[in-house]
Amino acid sequence: MGPDVRLVEPVLIEENCTLERCTVGPNVTVDRGSVIRDAAVANAIIGPDCTIERSTLTHAMLGERVRVTDFTGSGTFGAHSEIAGRA
């Protein structure tokens, strides 16, 4: 974790995750190998090997290897999805 990371309990962060300049929680699970950078995530389940950048996610579920960039909102995104928008 980088110095600009804020965790709001309860959170569960699995191994080999990268967190940089972000707020994670409350009620967030981040599975192994995921990256959260320049983002805020709350009330979410993040699957393995996901990437979330420059986004704000609330009430979200992400499957395996989902990439979210420049997106603000909520939703359920299946494995290998790419979501992009204007944050």
NORZI-V905807 format. One record per helix or strand. SS is the DSSP state (~ for helix, > for strand). FROM is the first residue (numbers start at 0). LEN is the number of residues. If there is no record, write none. Layout:
ss;from;len
SS;FROM;LEN
SS;FROM;LEN
//
This chain:
ss;from;len
>;4;4
>;10;3
>;17;8
>;27;3
>;34;12
>;50;3
>;55;7
>;66;3
>;71;6
>;81;3
//
